[in-house]
Amino acid sequence: ELDFEAKTSYTLRIEAANMHVDPRFLSLGPFSDMTTVKIIVEDVDEPPVFTSRLYSMVVSEAAKVGTIIGTVAAHDPDASNSPVRYSIDRNTDLERYFNIDANSGVITTAKSLDRETNAVHNITVLAMESQNPAQIGRGYVAITILDINDNAPEFAMEYETTVCENAQPGQVIQKISAIDKDDPPNGHQFYFSLTAEAANNHNFTLQDNKDNTATVLTRRNGFRRQEQSVFYLPIFIVDSGSPSLSSTNTLTIRVCDCDADGIAQTCNAEAYILPAGLSTGALIAILACVLTLLVLVLLIVTMRRRKKEPLIFDEERDIRENIVRYDDEGGGEEDTEAFDMAALRNLNIIRDTKARRDVTPEIQFLSRPTFKSIPDNVIFREFIWERLKEADVDPCAPPYDSLQTYAFEGNGSVAESLSSLDSISSNSDQNYDYLSDWGPRFKRLADMYGTGPDCLYS
């Protein structure tokens, strides 16, 4: 590879010679020639170069924010020697634990460090030319976190400790060990003991084996589940760090019924909690009966509430479930016994034929009844007949038993109008003498409008 900064030009001497010369022409002189070639190296813009490909740094996890970890350096290899600015590739430092000075390349801590979370941080530092930011050089930094004793020891696992009811004094019931998240240079050394409150208990004792383990032993015999089924033993653990840390961990010990080999069979105290003579099966049967009674009570309450609910039409229900039955079937459109049809009929109309009730409505609709009326009723009668026929043949209309009965009222009452308003438009006098013939109810009118000798007004 050529480097303009190391050497800008090269001079070469090149010789060309004929490798196959005919001896007959040796006297004609040498069959070769030489020339000089000068090569000029052109300068190109190159990215900054770090003084080291990998920087190794160390820092304690107890370092405060802003602590200087180390410095990186890069330069522009071009003749222009452009100034360089530094930054950290955040893809390699997502949590932003570190910062770097853009001008000096000094790396400092930006957050508190934890060796137990991440013991080594590998980050990439970018160096960019000030005059041409597109030219970027990359340097690699490995930061090792030094451990301090900042984690207390704890049980190595969740222990399930049991003691037999027939255990003898001095019997080993559990062997425990501890772990520590810290990584001291000389390894771990743990010390076990009972807390001051549990040191003088009469049930269990603790023996430190001096090998990062301890043994739990019984101090008496005759453990009984009906008296106490669970014991809690607090154990104090101290590590060898500087300064040392300690913690209190509680060991749960259950009293169990064991076989002849000391293997726990059952640790439940239900046999002593239940009344005498009441087995587990009997208890289950009682609970099932109580549950059945509760279900029956709920069903009865629900049925009573449903009976008390008002009969409100529910659109979502099937209409067939809410049919109201009536005993009166009805006789169809010819059934006029329910009300007086005389008020709707014109007295001037006389029906020639009367439909038979023993013929179904479909057959009756085929024959059109005839009427005799004065000519001025024809338009209204035809209109009513057309409406009736449309309703009879409409498949979406209610059944024929529910069809309305149409009739033409007529020209008016046979008694004609009793109003005196018509007399205003006429110059002739109206004769109201007939009012006296209508009886006592119309006596007042006869006195007011009549022409007799006793009338009040003429």
C-alpha positions as CSV (number, residue, x, y, z in Angstrom):
1,E,0.0,0.0,0.0
2,L,1.2,3.5,-0.8
3,D,1.3,6.3,1.7
4,F,1.6,9.8,0.5
5,E,2.6,11.0,3.9
6,A,5.5,8.5,3.9
7,K,6.8,9.0,0.3
8,T,5.3,11.2,-2.4
9,S,7.2,9.7,-5.5
10,Y,9.1,6.7,-6.8
11,T,11.8,6.5,-9.6
12,L,12.2,3.2,-11.5
13,R,14.8,2.1,-14.1
14,I,13.3,-0.4,-16.5
15,E,15.4,-2.5,-18.9
16,A,14.1,-4.3,-22.0
17,A,16.3,-7.1,-23.5
18,N,16.0,-9.6,-26.3
19,M,16.2,-13.1,-24.7
20,H,16.9,-14.9,-28.0
21,V,19.9,-13.3,-29.9
22,D,21.2,-14.8,-33.1
23,P,24.9,-15.4,-32.7
24,R,25.5,-14.2,-36.3
25,F,24.5,-10.7,-35.3
26,L,26.4,-10.3,-32.0
27,S,28.7,-7.8,-33.7
28,L,25.9,-5.4,-34.3
29,G,25.8,-4.5,-30.6
30,P,23.8,-5.1,-27.4
31,F,20.1,-6.2,-28.0
32,S,18.7,-4.3,-24.9
33,D,17.6,-0.9,-23.8
34,M,16.8,1.0,-20.6
35,T,14.4,3.8,-19.5
36,T,13.5,5.7,-16.4
37,V,9.9,5.8,-14.9
38,K,8.9,8.2,-12.2
39,I,5.8,7.5,-10.2
40,I,4.1,10.4,-8.3
41,V,1.8,9.4,-5.3
42,E,-1.3,11.5,-5.1
43,D,-2.6,12.5,-1.7
44,V,-6.2,11.4,-0.7
45,D,-8.2,12.3,2.4
46,E,-7.9,9.5,5.0
47,P,-9.9,9.0,8.2
48,P,-8.2,9.7,11.6
49,V,-6.1,6.9,13.0
50,F,-5.9,5.9,16.7
51,T,-2.6,5.5,18.4
52,S,-3.7,2.0,19.6
53,R,-6.2,-0.4,18.1
54,L,-7.4,-1.5,21.6
55,Y,-7.4,0.5,24.8
56,S,-7.7,-1.4,28.1
57,M,-8.9,0.5,31.2
58,V,-10.1,-0.4,34.7
59,V,-12.4,1.4,37.1
60,S,-13.9,0.5,40.5
61,E,-17.6,-0.1,40.7
62,A,-17.6,2.3,43.6
63,A,-16.4,5.2,41.4
64,K,-18.5,8.3,41.5
65,V,-20.1,9.9,38.5
66,G,-17.6,11.9,36.6
67,T,-14.5,9.8,37.5
68,I,-11.8,9.8,34.8
69,I,-11.2,6.3,33.5
70,G,-8.6,7.0,30.7
71,T,-7.8,8.8,27.5
72,V,-7.8,7.9,23.8
73,A,-5.9,9.7,21.1
74,A,-6.2,9.8,17.3
75,H,-4.7,12.1,14.5
76,D,-5.3,12.9,10.9
77,P,-2.7,11.1,8.8
78,D,-3.1,13.6,5.9
79,A,-0.7,16.5,5.4
80,S,-3.4,18.9,6.4
81,N,-3.5,17.3,9.9
82,S,-7.1,18.4,10.5
83,P,-8.3,18.6,14.1
84,V,-10.1,15.5,15.4
85,R,-13.3,15.3,17.5
86,Y,-14.3,12.3,19.6
87,S,-17.6,10.6,20.4
88,I,-18.9,7.3,21.7
89,D,-20.9,4.9,19.5
90,R,-24.0,4.6,21.6
91,N,-24.9,1.3,20.0
92,T,-22.1,-0.1,22.1
93,D,-23.1,1.9,25.2
94,L,-26.9,1.7,25.3
95,E,-27.2,2.5,29.0
96,R,-24.9,5.5,28.6
97,Y,-22.5,4.6,31.4
98,F,-19.7,6.6,29.9
99,N,-18.9,10.0,28.4
100,I,-16.0,11.3,26.4
101,D,-14.6,14.8,25.9
102,A,-15.0,15.7,22.3
103,N,-11.7,17.6,22.1
104,S,-9.4,15.8,24.5
105,G,-10.6,12.2,24.3
106,V,-10.9,11.8,28.1
107,I,-13.4,9.1,29.1
108,T,-15.4,9.5,32.3
109,T,-18.2,7.7,34.1
110,A,-21.7,9.0,33.5
111,K,-23.6,6.6,35.8
112,S,-23.0,4.4,38.8
113,L,-21.4,1.1,37.9
114,D,-22.2,-2.4,39.1
115,R,-19.8,-5.2,38.5
116,E,-22.4,-7.9,39.3
117,T,-24.5,-6.6,36.4
118,N,-21.7,-6.1,33.9
119,A,-18.1,-6.8,34.7
120,V,-16.6,-5.6,31.4
121,H,-17.8,-2.9,29.0
122,N,-16.6,-2.9,25.4
123,I,-17.3,0.4,23.7
124,T,-16.3,2.0,20.4
125,V,-14.9,5.5,20.2
126,L,-15.4,7.5,17.0
127,A,-12.8,10.1,15.8
128,M,-14.0,12.5,13.1
129,E,-12.1,15.2,11.1
130,S,-13.3,18.7,11.9
131,Q,-13.0,19.8,8.2
132,N,-14.6,16.6,6.8
133,P,-17.0,14.8,9.2
134,A,-17.5,12.1,6.7
135,Q,-14.0,10.8,7.5
136,I,-14.5,8.7,10.7
137,G,-11.9,6.5,12.5
138,R,-12.8,3.9,15.0
139,G,-11.0,2.9,18.2
140,Y,-12.0,0.1,20.7
141,V,-11.9,0.4,24.5
142,A,-12.4,-2.4,27.0
143,I,-13.3,-1.1,30.5
144,T,-13.0,-3.7,33.3
145,I,-15.0,-3.0,36.5
146,L,-13.2,-3.7,39.7
147,D,-15.3,-5.5,42.4
148,I,-16.0,-4.2,45.9
149,N,-17.8,-5.9,48.7
150,D,-21.3,-4.5,48.2
151,N,-23.5,-7.6,48.4
152,A,-24.4,-9.5,51.6
153,P,-24.3,-13.3,51.7
154,E,-27.6,-15.3,51.5
155,F,-28.8,-18.9,51.4
156,A,-27.6,-20.8,48.4
157,M,-31.2,-22.1,47.8
158,E,-34.7,-22.3,49.2
159,Y,-34.4,-25.1,51.8
160,E,-37.4,-27.4,52.6
161,T,-36.4,-28.5,56.1
162,T,-38.4,-31.1,58.0
163,V,-38.1,-32.6,61.5
164,C,-39.7,-35.9,62.6
165,E,-42.0,-36.0,65.6
166,N,-39.8,-38.8,67.0
167,A,-36.5,-37.0,66.4
168,Q,-33.8,-37.5,69.0
169,P,-31.6,-34.7,70.5
170,G,-28.5,-33.9,68.4
171,Q,-30.0,-35.2,65.2
172,V,-28.9,-33.4,61.9
173,I,-31.9,-32.2,60.1
174,Q,-30.4,-29.8,57.5
175,K,-27.0,-28.7,56.0
176,I,-26.9,-25.2,54.6
177,S,-24.5,-23.1,52.5
178,A,-24.4,-19.5,51.3
179,I,-23.6,-17.6,48.2
180,D,-22.3,-14.0,47.6
181,K,-22.7,-12.1,44.3
182,D,-19.3,-10.4,45.0
183,D,-16.1,-11.9,43.6
184,P,-13.3,-11.3,46.2
185,P,-9.7,-12.0,45.0
186,N,-9.1,-14.6,47.7
187,G,-12.5,-16.3,47.4
188,H,-15.4,-16.4,49.8
189,Q,-15.3,-17.3,53.5
190,F,-18.6,-17.3,55.3
191,Y,-19.4,-17.5,59.0
192,F,-22.7,-18.9,60.3
193,S,-24.4,-18.5,63.7
194,L,-27.8,-18.1,65.2
195,T,-29.2,-14.6,65.9
196,A,-29.1,-13.3,69.5
197,E,-32.9,-13.9,69.8
198,A,-32.6,-17.6,68.7
199,A,-29.3,-18.5,70.4
200,N,-31.0,-19.8,73.6
201,N,-33.9,-21.6,72.0
202,H,-34.6,-25.1,73.2
203,N,-35.5,-26.6,69.9
204,F,-32.6,-26.3,67.5
205,T,-28.9,-25.4,67.4
206,L,-26.4,-24.5,64.6
207,Q,-22.9,-25.8,64.0
208,D,-20.5,-23.9,61.7
209,N,-18.5,-26.4,59.7
210,K,-15.8,-23.8,58.8
211,D,-16.1,-24.8,55.1
212,N,-18.7,-22.3,54.1
213,T,-21.4,-24.7,55.3
214,A,-23.3,-25.1,58.6
215,T,-25.4,-27.9,60.1
216,V,-28.8,-27.5,61.9
217,L,-29.3,-30.0,64.8
218,T,-32.2,-30.8,67.2
219,R,-31.8,-30.0,70.9
220,R,-34.8,-32.0,72.2
221,N,-37.2,-34.8,71.2
222,G,-40.9,-35.1,71.2
223,F,-42.0,-32.6,68.5
224,R,-45.7,-32.6,68.1
225,R,-47.7,-31.2,65.2
226,Q,-50.7,-30.4,67.3
227,E,-48.6,-28.2,69.5
228,Q,-46.6,-26.4,66.8
229,S,-46.3,-27.6,63.2
230,V,-43.8,-24.9,61.9
231,F,-40.6,-23.4,63.4
232,Y,-38.7,-20.4,62.1
233,L,-35.0,-20.4,62.8
234,P,-33.1,-17.1,62.0
235,I,-29.5,-17.7,60.9
236,F,-26.9,-14.9,60.8
237,I,-24.3,-15.1,57.9
238,V,-21.2,-12.9,57.6
239,D,-18.7,-12.8,54.7
240,S,-14.9,-12.1,54.8
241,G,-15.0,-8.9,52.7
242,S,-13.5,-5.6,53.7
243,P,-15.6,-4.2,55.1
244,S,-17.5,-7.4,55.8
245,L,-21.3,-7.6,55.2
246,S,-23.9,-9.8,56.9
247,S,-27.5,-10.8,56.5
248,T,-30.1,-12.7,58.4
249,N,-31.9,-15.6,56.6
250,T,-34.8,-17.5,58.1
251,L,-34.9,-21.3,57.8
252,T,-38.5,-22.8,57.9
253,I,-38.7,-26.1,59.7
254,R,-41.9,-28.2,59.4
255,V,-42.8,-31.0,61.9
256,C,-43.7,-34.2,60.0
257,D,-44.9,-37.7,60.7
258,C,-42.0,-40.0,59.6
259,D,-41.7,-43.7,59.0
260,A,-39.1,-46.1,60.7
261,D,-36.4,-44.9,58.3
262,G,-36.9,-41.2,59.2
263,I,-38.6,-40.3,55.8
264,A,-41.3,-37.8,56.2
265,Q,-44.8,-39.1,55.3
266,T,-47.1,-36.1,56.0
267,C,-46.5,-32.7,57.4
268,N,-50.1,-31.4,57.5
269,A,-51.7,-30.7,60.8
270,E,-55.3,-31.2,59.6
271,A,-55.7,-34.5,61.5
272,Y,-55.4,-32.5,64.8
273,I,-57.4,-29.5,63.6
274,L,-60.5,-31.5,62.7
275,P,-62.9,-32.7,65.4
276,A,-62.5,-36.2,66.6
277,G,-64.0,-38.9,64.4
278,L,-64.4,-36.5,61.4
279,S,-62.4,-37.6,58.4
280,T,-61.4,-35.7,55.3
281,G,-64.0,-37.6,53.2
282,A,-66.8,-36.6,55.7
283,L,-65.7,-33.0,55.5
284,I,-65.8,-33.0,51.7
285,A,-69.3,-34.5,51.9
286,I,-70.5,-31.8,54.3
287,L,-69.1,-29.1,52.0
288,A,-70.8,-30.6,49.0
289,C,-74.1,-30.6,50.8
290,V,-73.7,-26.9,51.9
291,L,-72.8,-26.0,48.3
292,T,-75.9,-27.8,46.9
293,L,-78.2,-25.9,49.4
294,L,-76.7,-22.6,48.4
295,V,-77.3,-23.4,44.7
296,L,-81.0,-24.3,45.4
297,V,-81.5,-21.1,47.4
298,L,-80.1,-19.0,44.6
299,L,-82.4,-20.7,42.1
300,I,-85.4,-20.1,44.2
301,V,-84.6,-16.4,44.7
302,T,-84.0,-16.0,40.9
303,M,-87.3,-17.6,40.0
304,R,-89.1,-15.3,42.5
305,R,-87.5,-12.2,41.0
306,R,-88.5,-13.3,37.5
307,K,-92.1,-13.6,38.6
308,K,-92.1,-10.1,40.0
309,E,-90.6,-8.5,36.9
310,P,-93.2,-6.5,34.8
311,L,-94.3,-7.8,31.5
312,I,-92.2,-5.5,29.3
313,F,-91.8,-6.2,25.7
314,D,-88.4,-7.3,24.8
315,E,-87.4,-6.9,21.2
316,E,-84.8,-9.5,21.4
317,R,-87.1,-12.3,22.5
318,D,-89.0,-14.4,20.1
319,I,-92.5,-13.1,19.6
320,R,-93.8,-16.7,19.6
321,E,-92.9,-17.0,23.2
322,N,-95.2,-14.0,24.1
323,I,-98.4,-14.9,22.3
324,V,-101.5,-13.7,24.1
325,R,-104.5,-16.0,23.4
326,Y,-108.0,-14.7,23.0
327,D,-111.1,-16.9,22.9
328,D,-113.0,-14.6,20.5
329,E,-112.0,-15.8,17.0
330,G,-114.1,-13.3,15.1
331,G,-116.0,-13.7,11.9
332,G,-113.7,-11.7,9.6
333,E,-114.6,-8.5,7.9
334,E,-118.3,-9.4,7.9
335,D,-118.4,-9.5,11.7
336,T,-120.0,-6.3,12.7
337,E,-121.7,-7.4,15.9
338,A,-119.0,-5.8,18.0
339,F,-120.1,-2.3,17.2
340,D,-123.0,-0.5,15.5
341,M,-122.3,-0.1,11.8
342,A,-125.4,2.0,11.2
343,A,-123.6,5.2,12.0
344,L,-121.1,4.6,9.1
345,R,-123.6,3.5,6.5
346,N,-125.5,5.8,4.2
347,L,-129.2,5.3,4.6
348,N,-129.6,5.9,0.8
349,I,-127.5,2.7,0.0
350,I,-129.3,-0.6,-0.2
351,R,-127.3,-3.8,-0.5
352,D,-128.6,-6.1,-3.0
353,T,-126.9,-9.3,-1.9
354,K,-125.5,-10.4,1.4
355,A,-122.4,-12.6,1.5
356,R,-122.7,-16.0,3.1
357,R,-120.9,-16.6,6.3
358,D,-120.2,-20.2,5.4
359,V,-117.9,-19.1,2.5
360,T,-114.3,-18.4,3.2
361,P,-113.1,-14.8,2.8
362,E,-110.9,-15.8,-0.2
363,I,-113.9,-16.8,-2.2
364,Q,-115.9,-13.8,-1.1
365,F,-113.3,-11.5,-2.4
366,L,-113.7,-12.8,-5.9
367,S,-117.3,-11.6,-6.2
368,R,-117.9,-7.9,-5.9
369,P,-121.0,-6.8,-4.0
370,T,-123.4,-4.5,-5.8
371,F,-124.9,-1.4,-4.3
372,K,-127.7,0.9,-5.2
373,S,-127.0,4.5,-4.4
374,I,-127.4,7.9,-5.7
375,P,-124.8,8.8,-8.4
376,D,-122.8,11.1,-6.2
377,N,-121.6,8.2,-4.0
378,V,-119.9,6.3,-6.8
379,I,-116.5,8.0,-6.5
380,F,-116.2,7.4,-2.8
381,R,-117.6,3.8,-3.0
382,E,-115.0,2.9,-5.7
383,F,-112.2,4.4,-3.7
384,I,-113.1,2.4,-0.6
385,W,-113.5,-0.7,-2.7
386,E,-110.0,-0.4,-4.2
387,R,-108.4,0.1,-0.7
388,L,-110.3,-2.9,0.6
389,K,-109.2,-5.1,-2.3
390,E,-105.6,-4.1,-2.0
391,A,-105.6,-5.0,1.7
392,D,-107.3,-8.4,1.0
393,V,-104.7,-9.5,-1.6
394,D,-101.6,-8.1,0.2
395,P,-99.6,-11.0,1.6
396,C,-98.0,-8.8,4.2
397,A,-101.3,-7.6,5.6
398,P,-102.7,-9.3,8.8
399,P,-105.0,-12.3,8.5
400,Y,-108.5,-11.7,7.0
401,D,-110.0,-12.1,10.5
402,S,-108.2,-8.9,11.5
403,L,-109.1,-6.7,8.5
404,Q,-110.9,-3.4,9.2
405,T,-114.4,-2.9,7.8
406,Y,-114.8,0.1,5.5
407,A,-118.1,1.8,4.7
408,F,-119.2,5.1,3.3
409,E,-120.9,7.3,5.7
410,G,-123.1,8.9,3.1
411,N,-124.3,12.4,2.3
412,G,-125.1,13.3,5.8
413,S,-127.9,12.9,8.4
414,V,-131.5,12.6,7.2
415,A,-132.3,15.2,9.8
416,E,-130.2,17.6,7.7
417,S,-128.4,20.5,9.4
418,L,-129.8,22.3,12.4
419,S,-127.3,25.1,12.1
420,S,-128.6,28.7,11.6
421,L,-125.5,29.7,9.8
422,D,-127.0,28.7,6.4
423,S,-129.8,31.1,6.9
424,I,-127.5,34.1,6.9
425,S,-126.6,33.5,3.2
426,S,-130.3,33.4,2.3
427,N,-132.6,36.4,2.1
428,S,-135.6,34.2,2.9
429,D,-136.7,33.6,6.4
430,Q,-136.2,30.1,7.9
431,N,-139.2,28.4,9.4
432,Y,-138.4,26.6,12.7
433,D,-142.0,25.8,13.6
434,Y,-141.2,22.1,13.5
435,L,-139.1,22.4,16.6
436,S,-142.2,22.5,18.7
437,D,-143.0,19.0,17.5
438,W,-139.8,17.5,18.8
439,G,-140.7,17.3,22.4
440,P,-139.7,18.9,25.7
441,R,-136.0,18.7,25.0
442,F,-136.3,21.2,22.1
443,K,-138.7,23.6,23.8
444,R,-136.1,26.1,24.5
445,L,-135.1,26.2,20.8
446,A,-138.7,26.4,19.7
447,D,-139.2,29.4,22.0
448,M,-136.1,31.1,20.6
449,Y,-136.6,30.5,16.8
450,G,-140.2,29.7,16.5
451,T,-142.9,32.0,15.1
452,G,-145.6,31.2,17.4
453,P,-147.3,33.7,19.7
454,D,-145.2,32.6,22.7
455,C,-141.7,32.9,21.1
456,L,-139.3,35.4,22.6
457,Y,-137.8,36.3,19.3
458,S,-139.2,36.5,15.9
